Amino acid sequence: MINAAMKLSTESDNIFRFTDMPLQSVSHIGGKGASLCAMSAAGLPVPAGVCLSVALFDDFAAHIELLTRFDLTEGYEQWQAAAKAIKESPLPNTLQDAISAAIAHLKGPLAVRSSALDEDGESSSFAGQHLTKLALCGLDTILDAIKECWASAFSEAAYRYRQHTDKHLDMPRMAVVVQQMQFGDVSGVAFGQHPTTFARDAFLVENCFGLCEGLVSGQVVSDSWQIDKESGEVREVTIADKSEQIIYLDGEIQKVAVSDEQRQQPALGPMAQQALYTLLCKVEAYFGVPQDVEWTWSEGKIWLLQSRPITTPAPQLDDFYLGSRDVDLQKTMLWSRMDIGEIFTGRMTPLGLSFARYYQQQVHTGCGKGLGLLDLGEADETIAYYRGHVYLNVSYTAWQLAQTPIGEDQLPFLQRFSSEAIDLAGYRNPYGEKHSHQDYSAKQCTRYWLKKNIKELFCAKRRARSMIASRYKQFDRAQQKPLQQLSLEQLAAEMRHALAYFKAMHEGYLPYYINAFACYGILEELSALWLGDKGKQLHNQIKGDMSNLRTVASAQELWLLCQQLADWPQVKQAFLDLELDELEVFLNEHQAGIKYSRGPLAQFMRENGVRAREEMELTHPRWLDDRTYLLQMIKVYLHQGYAVDDAIATQQRKQRKNSNEILKTIPWYQRRVMKLVISLYSGCAKLREETRMSMVTSIWLVRRIVYELGQRLVATQQLTSLDDIAYLDFAEILSYLEKRIDVHQLTEPAKLAQRQSAYHLWQSMPEPPLTFIGSPKSQPDLILDPTLTQLSGLATSAGFCRGKACVITDLAKQAGQFKKGDILIAPFTDASWTPLFALAGAVVTDIGSMLSHSSIVAREFGIPCVVNTNHASALFKSGDMLIVDAQNGIVVLDKES
C-alpha cells in the first residue's frame, strides 16, 4: 500500500537555482542540469531556471512504491506500467509547494526538460531518448510535465537504448530542469567537432528562423556555415530556402510561413555571427572539450540553451567497393551516379538504400534476359554505395553489354555515364576489351542475342501494351484492397505479389531503355559522320513525333484537368481563392469538391498518381499520398495561364522544319537512313516512357505495404513516428513479414539510431563526385566556390534565355513559387517535375546528360537546357537574374541587372 504522506523534510534542499547552487556532479542533477548550472556559474548567458535533483525523483518513486509494484528486470511491459504509475500518481502537497516557491521568480512560459544521470555524459549520450515540454503556463501544467519527464526515463526508446548500449536495466534515475523560455528570432546548434571529418579547427553551425525545436526535430530547414576557431572567419556558407519556422504565437508553439523576403536571406547577420563565435569559444574553453551547443538569438543577444560534450566516435565506414574482384581490378573500374535510370539520382535514406540492395540482388541481373544477354553476370559486381548514393559499375556493365553486337564497342556506353571530369582517352576496361565467359563462346552469345532481339522486334509493341494494361489492373486492384483490413500474414502475401510484379516490370522495361540508348548512339555517330557540326543541332531537334511521350503527357493531362474546371465553377473558384490547406478541406468535405475528387481528379490520379521524385526512394510520397504539388500546379496553371498543347505543337513544327533543313544538306540515301534511325529512336523512346509507368507503379505497390506496416508500428509505439520508417531495413521488413524475426529485432532502437546517425552524416558531407575511376577519393568532392558568377555544363537543348532564377530543391513545397518564364534551377529533375517545364523559360540542373529527363523534356517544350553544372542549385538564389546560353553550355549571373 502506498504511504499516505511522502516523507520529505528537505524538498528545498533538493531544488537548486542555476545561479545559487554550488557546482554539482551529474550524479545529483543529470547531465543537462549540471551543464546549465556550470555555464551559469561561469557567467555565460543562460536563461534562468532551477534543477530538481534526482533525490526528489528517488523519494517520489519510494513514495509510490515503484520498485515494490513493478519488477523492472522483467522487460518493457513492466517499464511501461511504471511510467503510467508515475504520471497518474499525485505529487504530495509539500513537494508541490516547494516547486511552486522555487519557480516563482521565473517569468513567462517555462520549459521543462529531462536531465537523466546518463544523458549528455562524456562517454555516451541519451540525447533525444527522454522528454522536453515547451511554453508551459500554470502550476498544474508544469507539475504534470515534471512527472512526464520522470516517466520518460521508462520510455521504450530509453529501455531499448539501454538494452543495446550495455546499460543496466535496473531503475533509471531522472533529474528535471525547469527553465524560463527564451523565444528566439533565430536559433540553432553548433558543433565544436565536424561530424564527418572530425576536424576541430572550426565550429559547424546550423540555424533557422524561430525556435530551435524546429531544427532539432527536422521540421524546418536551416542555413549551414563554418567559422574558423582561430580567426573567426566565416566559411563554407549554405543559405537554405527556409519556408517555415516554429514560433510561440497566441499562447502555443506553431509552425508558420517565413516571409518571401526573408526565406532565402541568411537567418543570422554578421554581428550576431561574431557574437556567437565569441560565446562558442568561451564555452569550449570552459569545458575543455568540443561541445554540441544549442543556442538562440533573442532580445539582441545569444542565449545558451544547453551544451553537451560531443561523444560521437569516428565511424568505421565500409570500403566503397562491395564486389569480390581483386584489388588491381578495382583500381581502374569506372563508377557513375549520373541519372541511373533517374530513380537512383539523389542521396537516399537507409530504407531507400536497402531497397536498392534488394533490387541489386534480386532483380538487376535478371533484366539482362530481355536484352539478350546469355551471361547475366554477378549481382555483387553491378552496384555499390557511397555517402547515401547509388553508383553503377559502368566498366562491368559495358563489359557485359560487349557480349552483344551493338555493345561490342564499349566506348559509347562508357562515355554516356562519364562526367567531364573523366578522361577516357586510352582507358582500358579492367574486365577486358572483349567479353569472355568460361561457359559461353562469343558466337553463342551473339546467336542468343540475335534470337532474343528478333523476337523482341516483333513482340515489343505487344509486350508494351501488356505492360501498360497491367499497371491499370494492378492500380485498380490496389485501390479496391484496403491494406488496413489485412492480417500480417495477408500483408506478407501482398508484399510477395508486389515484389513479383516489381521484378517483372523492371525486366520488361530495361530493353526499351537500352534500345533507346542504342538508337540515339547510332544517331550521334551518323550525325557526326555525315553532318559534322550540324549534327549536334540535330540532337536537339529530333524530328520524330514525341508528343505522346508519357512524361510530357502528364503535363498535357494536368492542363486538361485545368480546362475541365470550366465545368466545375465552384471547384475552380476554390482553386483560385483558397490556400492549399483550405483547398484540401474543400475537396474532402464540400459536396462539389468530393465529386470533383472522385471524378476528374481520380481519373488523373489513375494515370499519374504513382509518380514521385526519385521513385526508388520509398520514403518519398507519391502524388496519391500527398496532393500538395499537384494542387499547387493546378493553381499555378489557372493563375498564370498556359496552353501546353499549343507549346508542344509549336515546338514540333519547329523541330520538323529545322530537322528537314539540316537533312537537306546530305544526299538522299543518307537522308533516308537518318530518318529511319530518328524514327526508331522516337519509337523506342515512346515505348520506354510508356512502360516506365508500369515500373513506377510496381514501386508504389511495394511502398504502400511498407507504409502500412510503418503505421502499425507507430500505432503500437514500436516506432515514434512515420519519419522513423526511413531507418528501417528492407530486408528486415521482409523477414518480419515472413516471421523470421520479431518486431523488436525489426525496430531495435540502437540499429535505428545508428542508421539515422549515418544518414545525417551523409547529409552533412559534400556531394561526392558524379563519376570516378577506382576510388571516390580519386576525384574531388563537389565543393562549391561561392565567389563564382558563372558555371559551365552540358548544353542539351539549344537556345538563349535571360530571366529570373527559381531554385527548387523541395518540389512539393516550392512549386507554388514558380512563375511563368522563370529559369528552373534544380539539383536534377525526373518525371514528376514535367508540369513545371510548361512554364519554364529555361532549365539548369546540377547533374544530367543528353538523355536525362531534363534534357528530353526541355527539347520537347523547346526551351534552353544546361545540365551537369554541379553547383547551380547551391550557387544561384531565387530572384537572381541569369543568362542561360544553351548553345555553349554556360550559365551567368547577371549582376548588372
C-alpha positions, 0 to 999 in steps of 0.5 A: 500500500502506498504511504499516505504522506511522502516523507520529505523534510528537505524538498528545498534542499533538493531544488537548486537555482542555476545561479545559487547552487554550488557546482554539482556532479551529474550524479545529483542533477543529470547531465543537462542540469549540471551543464546549465548550472556550470555555464551559469556559474561561469557567467555565460548567458543562460536563461534562468531556471532551477534543477530538481535533483534526482533525490526528489525523483528517488523519494517520489518513486519510494513514495509510490512504491515503484520498485515494490509494484513493478519488477523492472528486470522483467522487460518493457511491459513492466517499464511501461506500467511504471511510467503510467504509475508515475504520471497518474500518481499525485505529487504530495502537497509539500513537494508541490509547494516547494516547486511552486516557491522555487519557480516563482521568480521565473517569468513567462512560459517555462520549459521543462526538460529531462536531465537523466544521470546518463544523458549528455555524459562524456562517454555516451549520450541519451540525447533525444531518448527522454522528454522536453515540454515547451511554453508551459503556463500554470502550476498544474501544467508544469507539475504534470510535465515534471512527472512526464519527464520522470516517466520518460526515463521508462520510455521504450526508446530509453529501455531499448537504448539501454538494452543495446548500449550495455546499460543496466536495466535496473531503475533509471534515475531522472533529474528535471530542469525547469527553465524560463523560455527564451523565444528566439528570432533565430536559433540553432546548434553548433558543433565544436567537432565536424561530424564527418571529418572530425576536424576541430579547427572550426565550429559547424553551425546550423540555424533557422528562423524561430525556435530551435525545436524546429531544427532539432526535430527536422521540421524546418530547414536551416542555413549551414556555415563554418567559422574558423576557431582561430580567426573567426572567419566565416566559411563554407556558407549554405543559405537554405530556402527556409519556408517555415519556422516554429514560433510561440504565437497566441499562447502555443508553439506553431509552425508558420510561413517565413516571409518571401523576403526573408526565406532565402536571406541568411537567418543570422547577420554578421554581428550576431555571427561574431557574437556567437563565435565569441560565446562558442569559444568561451564555452569550449574553453570552459569545458575543455572539450568540443561541445554540441551547443544549442543556442538562440538569438533573442532580445539582441543577444545569444542565449545558451540553451544547453551544451553537451560534450560531443561523444560521437566516435569516428565511424568505421565506414565500409570500403566503397567497393562491395564486389569480390574482384581483386584489388588491381581490378578495382583500381581502374573500374569506372563508377557513375551516379549520373541519372541511373535510370533517374530513380537512383539520382539523389542521396537516399535514406537507409530504407531507400538504400536497402531497397536498392540492395534488394533490387541489386540482388534480386532483380538487376541481373535478371533484366539482362534476359530481355536484352539478350544477354546469355551471361547475366553476370554477378549481382555483387559486381553491378552496384555499390554505395557511397555517402547515401548514393547509388553508383553503377559499375559502368566498366562491368556493365559495358563489359557485359553489354560487349557480349552483344553486337551493338555493345561490342564497342564499349566506348559509347556506353562508357562515355554516356555515364562519364562526367567531364571530369573523366578522361577516357582517352586510352582507358582500358576496361579492367574486365577486358576489351572483349567479353569472355565467359568460361561457359559461353563462346562469343558466337553463342552469345551473339546467336542468343542475342540475335534470337532474343532481339528478333523476337523482341522486334516483333513482340515489343509493341505487344509486350508494351501494351501488356505492360501498360494494361497491367499497371491499370489492373494492378492500380485498380486492384490496389485501390479496391484492397484496403491494406488496413483490413489485412492480417500480417500474414495477408500483408506478407502475401501482398508484399510477395505479389508486389515484389513479383510484379516489381521484378517483372516490370523492371525486366520488361522495361530495361530493353526499351531503355537500352534500345533507346540508348542504342538508337540515339548512339547510332544517331550521334555517330551518323550525325557526326559522320555525315553532318559534322557540326550540324549534327549536334543541332540535330540532337536537339531537334529530333524530328520524330513525333514525341508528343505522346511521350508519357512524361510530357503527357502528364503535363498535357493531362494536368492542363486538361484537368485545368480546362475541365474546371470550366465545368466545375465553377465552384471547384475552380473558384476554390482553386483560385481563392483558397490556400492549399490547406483550405483547398484540401478541406474543400475537396474532402468535405464540400459536396462539389469538391468530393465529386470533383475528387472522385471524378476528374481528379481520380481519373488523373490520379489513375494515370499519374498518381504513382509518380514521385521524385526519385521513385526508388526512394520509398520514403518519398510520397507519391502524388496519391499520398500527398496532393500538395504539388499537384494542387499547387500546379493546378493553381499555378496553371489557372493563375498564370495561364498556359496552353501546353498543347499549343507549346508542344505543337509549336515546338514540333513544327519547329523541330520538323522544319529545322530537322528537314533543313539540316537533312537537306544538306546530305544526299538522299540515301543518307537522308533516308537512313537518318530518318529511319534511325530518328524514327526508331529512336522516337519509337523506342523512346515512346515505348520506354516512357510508356512502360516506365509507368508500369515500373513506377507503379510496381514501386508504389505497390511495394511502398504502400505495404511498407507504409502500412506496416510503418503505421502499425508500428507507430500505432503500437509505439514500436516506432515514434513516428512515420519519419522513423520508417526511413531507418528501417531495413528492407530486408528486415521488413521482409523477414518480419513479414515472413516471421523470421524475426520479431518486431523488436529485432525489426525496430531495435532502437540502437540499429535505428539510431545508428542508421539515422546517425549515418544518414545525417552524416551523409547529409552533412558531407559534400556531394561526392563526385558524379563519376570516378575511376577506382576510388571516390577519393580519386576525384574531388568532392563537389565543393562549391566556390561561392565567389563564382558568377558563372558555371559551365555544363552540358548544353542539351537543348539549344537556345538563349534565355535571360530571366529570373532564377527559381531554385527548387530543391523541395518540389512539393513545397516550392512549386507554388513559387514558380512563375511563368518564364522563370529559369528552373534551377534544380539539383536534377529533375525526373518525371514528376517535375514535367508540369513545371517545364510548361512554364519554364523559360529555361532549365539548369540542373546540377547533374544530367546528360543528353538523355536525362529527363531534363534534357528530353523534356526541355527539347520537347517544350523547346526551351534552353537546357544546361545540365551537369553544372554541379553547383547551380542549385547551391550557387544561384538564389531565387530572384537572381537574374541569369543568362542561360546560353544553351548553345555553349553550355554556360550559365551567368549571373547577371549582376548588372541587372 
